[in-house]
C-alpha cells in the first residue's frame, strides 16, 4: 500500500501550525509534531530534515493566512489608498494580537534567510502590497516608496510587539492601538487630508 505523502506532510504542517498557535514557537519539536499527527517520531524527518525546515513550513502557512486576510481586507475596504492602508495596518496588528506565536515565528530572520520553502517568495508580496499603497500616498519630498513602506512596516511591527508586551499601554495610557496606527500613518505619510 502506498502512503499518501502529500497528506502526511500536510498533517504534519497542520499539527505544527496548531502547536505554534496554541503554545508558541518554542513548543515546536519534530517529536511533538509527530505525536500530534499520530505518526512515528521519525516520520517528520522524511519531510523536514531539519528543525528549520519544519519551522519554515509552518511560517509559510502563517504568511498564507495573513495574505488571505490582507486580500479580503483590501477587497472589502473603500478604494481610497489611505483607507486601504489603514485597513491593512489594522489587519496586521489584529493578526499579531490574535496569533502571537505565529506572528513571532513568521518574522524570524534565520528562517527568512534560510532559503527554506521559498519563504521570501511568500513574504515579499505582502510587502509589495504595502509599498504600492505607500507609493500612491507618498509626497514628492518623501523617501522612495520601498524605504518609506519599510519604515512604516517597522513602526507597525514595533506597535504589535510593544503592545503585546504591555509596554505601549503602560507608557501611553492608551486602551487601544487605533490612535497609534493613525499616528504612525500620519508620521510617515503626513496627516489625512481634510
C-alpha positions in Angstrom: 0.0 0.0 0.0 1.4 3.4 -1.0 1.5 6.1 1.7 -0.1 9.4 0.8 3.0 11.5 1.3 1.3 14.8 0.4 -1.5 14.1 3.0 1.0 13.1 5.7 3.2 16.2 5.1 0.1 18.4 5.2 -1.0 16.7 8.5 2.5 17.3 10.0 2.4 21.0 9.0 -1.2 21.4 10.3 -0.1 19.9 13.6 2.8 22.3 13.7 0.6 25.3 13.0 -1.8 24.2 15.7 1.1 23.9 18.2 2.5 27.3 17.3 -0.9 29.0 17.6 -1.7 27.4 21.0 1.7 27.1 22.6 4.2 29.3 20.7 7.1 28.5 18.5 9.3 27.3 21.4 7.0 24.3 21.8 7.6 23.1 18.3 9.6 19.9 18.0 9.6 17.1 15.5 8.7 14.6 18.2 5.7 16.7 19.4 4.5 17.3 15.8 4.7 13.5 15.1 2.8 12.8 18.3 0.0 15.2 17.4 -0.2 13.9 13.8 -0.4 10.4 15.1 2.8 9.1 13.4 6.1 7.7 14.5 8.6 10.1 15.9 10.8 9.5 12.9 8.2 10.3 10.2 8.6 14.1 10.2 12.3 13.7 9.3 11.4 12.3 5.9 9.7 15.6 5.0 11.6 18.0 7.3 15.3 17.0 7.6 16.0 19.9 10.0 14.1 21.9 12.6 14.4 25.0 10.4 12.7 23.1 7.5 9.8 22.4 9.8 9.6 25.9 11.2 9.8 27.3 7.7 6.8 25.2 6.5 4.8 26.4 9.5 5.8 30.0 8.9 4.7 29.6 5.2 1.2 28.7 6.4 1.2 31.8 8.6 2.1 34.0 5.6 -0.6 32.4 3.6 -3.1 33.1 6.3 -2.0 36.7 6.7 -2.0 37.2 2.9 -5.6 35.9 2.7 -6.7 38.2 5.5 -5.0 41.2 3.8 -6.5 40.4 0.4 -10.0 40.2 2.0 -9.5 43.4 3.9 -8.4 45.3 0.8 -11.4 43.9 -1.2 -13.8 45.0 1.5 -12.3 48.4 2.1 -13.1 51.6 0.2 -10.7 52.0 -2.8 -9.1 55.1 -1.4 -5.4 54.2 -0.8 -5.3 55.8 2.7 -8.4 53.9 3.8 -6.9 50.7 2.4 -3.5 51.3 4.1 -5.3 52.0 7.4 -7.3 48.7 6.9 -4.1 46.8 6.1 -2.4 48.2 9.2 -5.4 47.2 11.3 -5.4 43.7 9.8 -1.6 43.3 10.5 -2.0 44.3 14.2 -5.1 42.2 14.7 -3.3 39.2 13.2 -0.3 39.9 15.5 -2.6 40.1 18.6 -4.7 37.0 17.7 -1.8 34.8 16.5 1.1 35.8 18.8 3.2 32.6 18.3 2.7 32.5 14.6 3.5 36.2 14.2 6.7 35.8 16.1 7.7 32.8 14.1 7.0 34.3 10.7 9.5 37.1 11.1 12.4 35.2 12.4 15.4 36.3 10.4 17.1 32.9 10.5 14.0 31.3 8.8 13.6 34.0 6.2 17.3 33.9 5.3 17.5 30.2 5.3 16.2 29.8 1.7 13.8 27.1 3.0 10.5 26.6 1.2 10.9 29.9 -0.6 9.6 31.9 2.4 10.8 35.1 0.8 8.5 34.4 -2.2 5.7 34.1 0.3 6.5 37.2 2.5 7.7 39.7 -0.1 4.4 40.0 -2.0 2.8 41.3 1.3 5.4 43.9 1.5 4.8 44.8 -2.2 1.1 45.5 -1.4 2.2 47.8 1.4 4.8 49.5 -0.8 2.2 50.0 -3.6 -0.2 51.7 -1.3 2.6 53.9 0.2 3.7 54.8 -3.3 0.2 56.1 -4.1 0.3 58.3 -0.9 3.9 59.5 -0.6 4.7 63.1 -1.1 7.4 64.2 -3.6 9.8 65.0 -0.8 9.4 61.7 0.9 11.8 58.8 0.8 11.4 56.3 -2.0 8.2 54.2 -1.6 10.0 50.9 -0.6 12.0 52.8 2.1 9.0 54.6 3.4 7.0 51.4 3.4 9.8 49.7 5.3 9.8 52.4 7.9 6.0 52.2 8.3 6.2 48.4 8.5 8.9 48.6 11.2 6.7 51.1 13.1 3.6 48.8 12.8 5.7 45.7 13.8 7.0 47.7 16.8 3.5 48.7 17.8 2.5 45.0 17.6 5.4 43.8 19.7 5.3 46.6 22.3 1.5 46.4 22.7 1.8 42.6 23.3 4.4 43.1 25.9 2.3 45.8 27.6 4.9 48.5 27.2 2.8 50.8 24.9 -0.4 50.7 27.1 1.8 51.4 30.1 3.8 54.2 28.5 0.9 55.9 26.6 -2.1 55.2 28.8 -3.9 54.1 25.6 -6.6 51.5 25.9 -6.5 50.6 22.2 -4.0 50.9 19.4 -6.1 52.8 16.9 -4.6 56.2 17.8 -1.1 54.6 17.4 -2.0 53.4 13.9 -3.2 56.9 13.0 -0.1 58.5 14.5 2.2 56.0 12.6 0.4 56.7 9.3 0.5 60.5 9.9 4.2 60.4 10.8 5.2 58.5 7.7 2.7 59.9 5.2 1.5 63.2 6.6 -1.8 63.9 8.1 -5.0 62.6 6.5 -6.2 65.4 4.1 -9.3 67.2 5.4 
